[in-house]
Amino acid sequence: QEMQLPNGGWPWFREMHDNRYITQHIVAGFGHLNNLKVKDMVADDQVWQMIRKAVLYLDDRMLEDYEQIRKYYPDKMDEQHISYTQIHYLYVRSYFNAFNFKVEMVGRNKEAFDYFRGQAAKYWVKQNHYMQGMIGLALHRYGDATTPAGIIKSLKEKAITKEEMGMYWRQDAGYFWHQAPIETQALLIELFDEVASDQNSVEEMKVWLLKQKQTQDWKTTKA
């Protein structure tokens, strides 16, 4: 609460400007805590107003993205313009769509939101597994049954399953937040649990996660 800036965003550290990614990361954390019933965010009005302010901040940043695309690519709006940042936003925002945990979107932002939701549904195939998992969860929470089902079917076809290692995917690790193997596996567990209710796959995927913990150190604080 002390570090939140007047516009609703958070900086990485005190005295810095607001940062969109870290704000999305923090808001996603609150969504997770509420989903896991660790804390009822709505019960504490100060906490809820803090979260609500941050969500509305993120909506405004998404609108700015949309306006930039309309300005520079007015004749190419149907082409792919969705990035890791907007996919992460859709996932984060989806936590606040439940009837008892809802942040109403300001009217001016709805056209932009619908545009990026459509982009996610159209271009999910071109994303890596982490982004596909986020798209699947977000669109499921927004009422799209078709796209998440397609994502899960595709992931199951590409999955590797071994008795000693469980179920996992071959992927190239990188330095960016969207290339992290541990976080990807955890996100895909969330996808298969919430969207597909596929507990057999979830248990197999947990095996791989635990094997990684046994055999190596985890490279990031988020992992």
Residue pairs with C-beta under 8 A, 6 or more apart in sequence:
1 46
1 47
1 50
3 10
3 11
3 14
4 10
4 50
4 53
4 54
5 11
5 18
7 18
7 57
8 18
8 23
8 53
8 54
8 55
8 56
8 57
8 58
9 18
9 19
9 20
9 23
9 54
9 57
10 18
10 19
10 22
10 23
10 26
10 54
11 17
11 18
11 19
11 22
12 19
12 22
18 57
20 58
20 61
20 85
21 85
21 88
21 177
23 54
23 57
23 58
24 58
24 85
24 88
24 89
24 92
25 222
26 54
27 51
27 54
27 55
27 58
27 92
27 95
28 88
28 91
28 92
28 95
30 41
30 51
30 95
31 92
31 95
31 96
32 95
33 39
33 41
34 40
34 41
34 95
34 101
35 95
41 47
41 48
41 51
41 101
42 48
42 100
42 101
51 96
51 103
52 103
55 93
55 96
55 103
56 103
56 106
58 89
58 92
58 93
59 93
59 105
59 106
59 109
59 113
60 109
61 89
62 86
62 89
62 109
62 112
62 113
62 116
63 108
63 109
63 112
65 85
65 86
65 112
65 116
66 111
66 112
66 115
66 116
67 112
69 77
69 81
70 77
73 79
73 81
77 115
80 119
80 122
80 123
80 126
81 119
82 116
82 119
82 120
82 123
84 131
84 176
84 177
84 178
86 116
86 119
86 120
87 120
87 127
87 131
87 134
87 135
87 138
88 134
88 178
89 116
90 116
90 117
90 120
90 134
90 135
90 138
90 139
91 134
91 135
91 137
91 138
93 113
93 138
94 137
94 138
94 140
94 141
94 142
95 101
95 141
96 102
96 103
97 141
97 142
98 141
105 113
117 138
117 139
117 142
120 135
120 138
120 139
120 147
121 135
121 139
121 144
121 147
124 131
124 132
124 135
124 136
124 147
124 150
124 151
125 154
127 135
128 171
128 178
128 179
128 184
129 155
129 169
129 171
129 184
129 188
130 178
130 179
130 180
130 183
130 184
130 187
131 178
132 151
132 154
132 155
133 151
133 155
133 184
133 187
133 188
133 190
133 191
134 187
135 147
135 148
135 151
136 147
136 148
136 151
136 152
136 191
136 195
137 148
137 187
137 190
137 191
137 194
137 195
139 147
139 148
140 148
140 194
140 195
148 191
148 195
151 191
152 191
152 192
152 195
152 196
152 198
155 169
155 188
155 191
156 201
158 169
159 167
159 168
159 169
159 201
160 167
160 168
160 169
160 170
161 167
161 204
164 211
165 207
165 208
165 211
166 203
166 204
166 205
166 206
166 207
166 208
166 209
166 211
167 201
167 204
167 205
167 207
167 208
168 185
168 205
168 208
169 184
169 185
169 188
171 179
171 181
171 184
172 179
173 179
173 180
173 181
174 180
177 183
177 222
180 219
180 220
180 222
180 223
181 212
182 209
182 212
182 218
182 219
182 220
182 223
183 220
183 222
183 223
185 205
185 208
185 209
185 212
186 209
188 205
189 202
189 205
189 206
189 209
192 198
192 201
192 202
192 205
193 199
193 202
212 218
